[in-house]
């Protein structure tokens, strides 16, 4: 299974938090990352997204069906995100989770080290992780870590 942890792109300041929208820079970041992802994603994948406007707008750049989940709202627990993504055995094989910091950084840290540390994911950036088994041992493999300004 592949798990793409995609942080929402640059958003407006203000409140209420869930209504904050992407800035012009954020729209460009989301488009750039979506273009890169579309070239690399398998034909079948699932997009799970926070209900926050900025996350939805980021996910929409991928031009694929989106499943909105309250479980991905700011403050989501690592185990809830992984449970929602059905890690490591999701039936589609690839899940793109569009969400927030520090939650996505904590998921990446947990999968790589077993501890939900506060790792940073740049706005509009992503971590692409894969689960595999080798000699009967489960492994997490980093496929990519990128930010929109590097594409």
C-alpha positions in Angstrom: 0.0 0.0 0.0 1.1 3.6 -0.7 0.1 6.4 1.6 0.5 10.0 0.5 0.4 12.6 3.3 -0.4 15.9 1.5 -0.5 19.1 3.6 -2.9 21.7 2.4 -1.3 24.6 0.5 -0.9 28.2 1.7 -4.1 29.6 3.2 -5.6 32.9 4.3 -5.2 33.9 7.9 -8.3 34.4 10.0 -11.2 32.6 11.6 -13.2 30.5 11.6 -10.4 28.1 11.0 -12.4 25.5 8.9 -13.5 28.3 6.5 -10.0 29.6 5.6 -9.4 29.4 1.9 -6.2 29.0 -0.2 -4.4 32.2 -1.2 -3.3 32.7 -4.9 0.1 31.3 -3.9 -1.7 28.3 -2.3 -3.7 27.6 -5.5 -0.4 27.6 -7.5 1.2 25.2 -4.9 -1.7 22.8 -5.0 -1.8 22.8 -8.8 2.0 22.2 -9.0 1.9 19.3 -6.6 -1.3 17.8 -8.1 0.3 17.8 -11.6 3.3 16.0 -10.2 1.1 13.5 -8.3 -1.1 12.7 -11.4 2.0 11.6 -13.3 3.0 9.2 -10.6 -0.2 7.8 -9.0 -1.6 4.5 -10.0 -4.8 4.5 -12.0 -6.8 3.6 -8.9 -6.4 5.6 -5.7 -8.5 7.1 -2.9 -8.4 10.7 -1.8 -9.4 11.3 1.9 -9.7 15.0 2.9 -10.2 17.2 5.9 -13.4 19.2 5.9 -11.4 22.5 6.1 -11.9 24.6 3.0 -8.1 25.0 2.4 -7.7 21.2 2.5 -10.7 20.6 0.1 -9.3 23.2 -2.3 -5.9 21.5 -2.2 -7.4 18.1 -2.9 -9.6 19.4 -5.7 -6.5 20.3 -7.7 -6.0 16.5 -8.1 -9.2 16.4 -10.2 -10.3 13.1 -8.6 -13.2 12.1 -6.4 -12.7 13.2 -2.8 -14.0 11.7 0.5 -14.4 14.3 3.2 -13.9 13.1 6.7 -14.4 14.9 10.0 -11.7 12.5 11.4 -9.1 14.5 9.4 -10.0 17.9 10.8 -7.3 19.9 12.6 -6.4 18.0 15.8 -6.9 14.5 14.4 -5.1 11.7 16.2 -2.4 9.7 14.4 -4.2 6.4 15.0 -7.5 7.8 13.6 -5.8 9.0 10.4 -4.1 5.6 9.9 -7.4 3.8 10.7 -9.3 5.9 8.2 -6.6 5.3 5.5 -6.8 1.6 6.3 -3.0 1.5 6.7 -1.4 -0.8 5.6 -4.0 -2.7 3.7 -6.3 -0.3 1.9 -8.1 -2.1 -1.0 -7.3 0.6 -3.6 -3.6 0.2 -2.8 -3.0 4.0 -2.7 -4.5 6.6 -0.4 -3.9 10.3 -0.6 -4.7 12.0 2.8 -5.0 15.8 2.5 -4.8 17.4 5.9 -2.9 19.5 8.4 0.1 20.1 10.5 1.2 18.9 13.0 -0.9 15.8 12.4 0.5 14.7 9.1 4.1 15.2 10.3 3.2 13.0 13.3 1.9 10.3 11.1 5.1 10.3 9.0 7.2 10.2 12.2 5.1 7.4 13.7 5.4 5.2 10.6 9.1 5.8 10.2 10.1 5.6 13.9 7.2 4.2 15.9 6.9 7.6 17.8 4.5 10.4 16.8 7.1 13.2 16.9 6.5 16.7 15.5 8.0 16.4 12.0 7.4 19.2 9.7 5.5 19.1 6.4 5.8 22.3 4.4 2.5 23.9 3.1 1.5 22.1 -0.1 4.2 19.5 0.5 3.9 15.7 0.9 5.4 12.5 2.2 4.8 9.4 0.1 5.3 6.2 2.1 4.9 2.6 1.1 4.2 -0.6 3.1 5.9 -3.8 2.0 6.9 -7.1 3.4 10.3 -8.6 3.0 11.2 -12.0 4.4 8.0 -11.9 6.4 8.9 -8.5 8.0 6.8 -5.4 7.5 8.7 -2.4 6.3 7.8 1.3 5.6 9.7 2.7 2.6 9.9 6.4 1.8 9.1 6.9 -1.8 9.2 10.7 -1.9 9.3 13.8 0.2 8.7 17.0 -1.6 7.4 20.6 -1.5 5.8 22.5 -4.3 8.7 24.9 -4.6 11.0 22.0 -5.6 8.9 21.0 -8.5 
